[in-house]
Amino acid sequence: MSTPAPPSRAPALTRRLGVFDATVIGLGSMIGAGVFAALAPAASAAGSALLPALALAAVVAYCNATSSARLAARYPASGGTYVYGRERLGPFWGYLAGWGFVIGKTASCAAMALTVGSYLWPAQAHAVAVAAVVALTAVNYVGVQKAAWLTRAIVAVVLAVLAAVVTACLTSSTADTGRWAVGTDVTFTGVLQGAGLLFFAFAGYARIATLGEEVRDPARTIPRAISTALGITLVVYALVALGVLAVLGPDQLARTTAPLADAVRAAGLPGLVPVVRAGAAVAALGSLLALILGVSRTTLAMARDRHLPHALAAVHPRFQVPHRAELVVGAVVAVLAAGTDVRGAIGFSSFGVLAYYAVANASAYTLTAAENRPPRVVPALGLAGCLVLAFALPVASVLWGAVVLAAGAAVYGLRRTATTGT
């Protein structure tokens, strides 16, 4: 295996983030993406087995997080699994992981932007989504530390809103803990599909790994930030799911388009509905901020290796950010947000991210004991879980995801042929 070394073909980024800020960036992405968006479609698939589906998604996410943390500590450079796959499995697998991440997460950015628009001004959701993308791209442009400060504030607001929702639901006279029980309507396929949809909500720790070149003491900071962010997110998700199920039940939860708002209304506190709607918009903004941050860093890494235009590898001399990559990513997301469907974007994104983590687990499996590898069962279980959940997603998501990955592989093959002349 090749020896890790900082990239030398382009200017390095500045290490400014500690454990706290790195953890907050992961929280902002995971909590913003999941609680307000994934519970209802997951309940539609899993029925009364929503909590087992959540547990299954958490197990796969834990394996992915452990593999990613060990790899990120050894390869503390921007790019995440793009770098790990390249170093451990070969250039093609690194490229395929990076391709899946950039394409999938760009779609996820559009979905989060549209979530902001649908909560703040439903009649002009697309216009608000584009404005949100432009504003957050500007924030990222002036430095990752400023983005971390904004994410910290967003996470604090969202956690306060979620605490109010959980308290309102679990203390309501309409709460029925019997609704947590698994009924006879559950199918194995439904649980897998529900877990695949919920996995979308756990994928935010990738943002920590892709910032590997901008954290202080990465061997210590990255593993701690990833495990802390994932643990907090799992507890939050479990409490919210329990509260919402207690007042709505799985059938009503599956039908709603705004589960947390409907839950506090059913709990007898309609005055909380505007607060929840505002919290959903803030959460989606936090997720979008972290997503744009992560996609631009993977774009930077791929541009350094000329898998994307090398001009995107430029680092701003004052703000120390990949400014061209951020502007291009922001422009593409803005175009998608102007005319994309949220549900389709989420399914497509889930497939691409699961493929990305499959490469991460396969890479971690090759680590040696001297390289601080995880127990072999962890990456093996993570790889199998990613593949199973990916192909359990809705058929349209699987087909489009497979087509895009195949297109990326074809581009790689054509470029390699043109370069080598064979």
N, C-alpha and C positions, 0 to 999 in steps of 0.2 A: 504494500500500500504506500501511497505517496506521503511524504512528510508535510504536515500542515505548515503553511507560511502565509503571512499577510500578502495580499495582492500587491504587485509592484508595477503593474501596467498602467495604473491610474492613481491619482492622489487618494490617500486613505482618508476615511472619515474620522472625526474627533470623538473620543470616548468620554461621554458626558453623563450617561445614565447610570444610576445606582439601582439597588434591588427594589427600592420602593417605587421609583418611577417606571422601571421595567415591568413590575407587577401590575401597576395601575394601567399601563398600556394594554396588557393582556386582558385585564378585567374589562376595560372599556370596550374592547372588541367582542369578547365572549358574551357578556351580559347584554350589551346593546343588540347583538345579532339574534339572541335566542329567546329571551323571556317574552318579548312582545310579539314575536313573529312565528315561532316554531311550535308552540304548544297545541294550537288548534289543528293544523294539518297532521301533527303527530297523533293526536287523539282520534282524528278521523281514520287513520290507518290502524292504530293499535287498540282502539276501543278502551275498555276498562283496564287494559294492561299498559296504560301510559307509564306508570311508575317502573314496571319491569323494563320497558323500552328505554326509559331514561337511565336505568342502571346499566343496561347493556351498552348504550352509547358512552356512558362514563367509563366502563371497563376498557373499551377500545381507545377512548381518548387518553386514559391513563397510560396505556401501553405506548401510544404515539408520543405522549408528552415525555415519558421516560427515555424513549429512544432519541427523541429530538434533543433533550437536555444533555445527554451524554455526548452526542455528536456536536452540538453547539459549543460545548465546553472545549472540545478538541479542535474544532474549526471555527474560531470566533471571527467570521467574516460575513459581510452582507451577502444575502442570497439564500440562507436556510438550506433546505433539502436539495436545492439546485447544486450547492457546493458539496454537500455530503454524498449525493449520488455520484457526482463527477469524481470525487476523490476515492470513494470506496468501491463503486461498481463500474465506473467508466464514463466517458463523456456523454454517450447517448442517454444513459439513465438519468444523469444529472440534468441534461437538456430537457428530457421528457417531463421530469418533475417540475422544472422551472416553467415549462410551457403550460402544464396543467394548472400550476399555481397562478401564473399571470392571467391566463384566460379565464379560469374559474373565478378568481377573486375580483377580476374586473367586473364580471357579471354580478358578483355579490355586492360590489360598491354601488352599482346601479340600483340593486334591490333595496339597499339601505337608504340611498338617497330618495327613492320613491316612498319608502316608509315615512321618512321625514315629511314629505309633501302630503301624503294621505292623512297624516295626523294634524298637521298645522293648517292646511287649506285644501281640503279634498277636491274642490272644484278646479283648483290650479295645481294639482299634485306634481305634474311634470315640470312646470315652471319653477316651483319651489325647489324641486329636486336638483335642477340645474344650478340654481342660485347657491344651494348648499354645497355642491361640488366645487364651484368656483371659490367660495369663501374658505372652505377647508383646505383646498389646494394652496391658497395664499398663506394660510397659517403654517402649513408644512414647509412652504418655501423659505420662510424666514428663520427656520431652525427647529431641530427635533426637540430641544429643551423647551421651547415655547409650546410645542405640540403636547409634550408631557404635562406641562402645567394646565393646559386646557382640559386634557383628558382627566386629570386628577379632579378637577371641579365637576366634570360631567359625571364621573363615577360616584362621587359623593351625593349628587342630586338623585341619581337613579336608585342607589341603594336606599336612600331615605324614602322614596316613593314605593319601592318594593316592600320595605318594612311596614309601611302603612297598609298596603294591600294584604299582606299576610296576616297582620293583626286584625284587620277588619273581617277577613274571611273566617279565620279560625275562632274568633270570638262571637261570630254572628249566631243568632238564634236559628237561622236557616241552615247552618252547617250540619252535614250528615257524614260522619267518618265512615259509615258503611259504604259510601260511594267509592272508597279507595280499593275495595275488594275487586279482584279479578273475576269477571263474569264469564258466561258460556259463549259470548260472542267473539272471543279472542281466537285468532289464528296465528300460527307460527310466522307465516309470511307477513302478516300485519304487524307483528311485533318487530320483525326485522326492518320493515319499511319505516315504522315509527322511529326506531333507533337511528336509521340512516338520516331521517329528517332532523332529529334532535342533535345528531352529530354536527350538523351545520352550526349549531349554537356553541359547541365546545371548541371549535377550531381556532379560536383567537390566540391561543398560545403560540401559534406560528409567527405572529407578529414579533414576539420576543426574540425568537431564534433569528429572524431575518434582520434584526437590529444588532446582530452579534458584533459588528465593527464599531458600534456606538455606545456599548456598555463598558463600565469600568470593571476590571477583574472578571472577565467573562467566565472563566472556569468555575468561579464561585457564584457569580451573580445570576447567570442564565438558568442553571438548574433550580436554584432557590426561587427565582421569580416564576418560572413555569409551574413548579409544584404548588406554590402558594396560590397563584391565580386560579389554577384548575381546582384546587380544594375549596376555595371560597365560592367559586362559581357553582360547583356541584351542590354545596349546601344551600345556596340561594335558590337554585333551580328546584331542588327537592321541596323546600318550604313553599315556594310559589305554586308548584304543581299540586301539593297537598291542599293548600288553601283553595285554589280554584276548583279542584275536583270536589271539595267538600260542599261548595255552594252551587255549583253548576251541574256536576255529574258528567260522565264521559260523553253522553249523547249531545247535551246542550253545548258542551265545550267544543265538540267537533264541528258544530254548525256555526259558531260565532266567528266574526271577523275581527273582533276586538275583545279577546277573552278576559283580560284584566279589568277593562272598563265594565264589561258585563258582570264580572264577578263582584265588584264592589257595589254595583247597582243591586244585584240579587242579595247581597249581604245587608241591604237596607241603608246604604250610605251613598245616595246619588250625588251628594256634594263633592265626593272624592273623584268623580268621573273626569272633570276638567283637569284635575291634578294628575291623574293617571295618563290622560292623553298628552299633556305637556311632558310628563316623564318619559313616555314612549318616544316622543320626538327628540328629546335630549339624548336618550339612550341610542337611538339610531344615528344621531350626529356623532356620538362617541365612537360607535362602531365604524362609521364611515371614515372618520379621522384616522383611526388605526389601520383600516384597510388600505387607504391610499398610501399611508406610510410604508406598509409592508410590500405592496405591489411595486412601488417605485424602487425599493431596495433590491428586490429580486430582478427587476429590469436592469438596474445598475450592474449587478453581478453578471447577468447574461450579456450585457453590452460590453463589459470588460473582456469577455471571451469571444466577442464578435458573433454571438448567436443572434443578437439584435444589433441595430446600427451602433457603431462604436461611439458616435457623437453623444449617445445617451449615457456614457460613462463619465461625463464631465461632472466635477464637484465644484460648487460655488466657492470662490476664494474667501468670501466674507462669512456666509452663513454655514458653510461646511455641510451642505446637503447636495444630493444628486439632482440639481435644479432642472435640468433638461428632462430627465426621466419623470420627475414629478409633474412637469407641465404637460408632457405627452399623455401620461396616465390620466391626469385630470381632464384633458380634452376628450379622450376616448370615453371616459365614464360619463361626462356631460352629454355626449352624443347618445350614448345608450340610455341614459336616464330620460332623455327627451321622448323616447318612444318604445321602451321595453316593458314587458309584463313582469310583475314581481314574482309570481309563483313559478313561472318558467325559469327565471333567473336563479332562484333559490335551488331548484332541483339540479340545474346545470352546474351550479357552483359546487354543490355537494359531491357530485361525481368527480369533478376535477380535483377537489381537495382530498378526497379519499384516495385517488390515484397518487397524489403527491405524498401522502403519508404512507402508502404502501411502499414507495421507494425509500422513505425514511427508515421504516422498520427493516427492510432488506439491507440497508446500509449499516444499521446498528448491529445487525446479526453478524457482520463481518469483523466487528471490533474484537480485539484480543483482551485477555485479562490485564495485561500491562497498560492497555488503553482505557481502563475503567469501564469495561463493557457491562451492560445490565445482564441479569440472568437470561439465558438464551430463550427461555419460554416467553419472556416479555415481548421481544420483537417478533417472535414466531406467531404469537397470539395476535399481536397488533396487525401483522401482515394479513393473516387469514381474516381477521375481523374487517379490515378495510375492504378487501375484495368481496366478502359476503354482503356487507352493507351497501357497497357501490352497486352491485347488480340486483339488489332488492329494491332499489329506488324505482319510481314510476318509469314505464317503458320509454316514454319520450325523453326523459332525462338521460337514461342509459344510452339510447341511440345517438342523441346529439353529442353527448360526452365522448362516446367512442369515435364518432366521426371527427371531432375536433382533435382528439389525441392522435388519430391516424393521420390527419392532415399535418400535425406537427412533426410526426415521424417522417412523413414524406418530404417535408421541407428540409429536415436535417439530412436525409439521404441525398437529396439533390445538391445541397450545399457542400456536403462531403465529396460527392462526385466531382463537382466543379472545382473544388480545391485541390484534390489529389489527381484528377484526370483519369480516374479508373471507374 
